[in-house]
């Protein structure tokens, strides 16, 4: 597993632990919950990366970070995605 994968797993474990500690959910097997959160985070990160690629492609290589962020927000709004 690469460094990003380790960070996602760590984040997933923290989320599951927090949800269980607060009594929001109770997993019979915490590993199943962690895998579900890892999958969800992976899907969400992939969606954000796709939106960023689309924004960069539309604006070109000379676009500044603020322009990219604004275009990402516009694209996300069109798709009904919250960034």
Buried (B, 14 or more C-beta within 10 A) or exposed (E): EEEEEEEBBEEBBEBBEEBBEEEEEEEEEEEEBBBEBBEEBBEEEEBBEEBBEBBBEEBEEEBEEEBBBBBBBEBBEEEEBEE
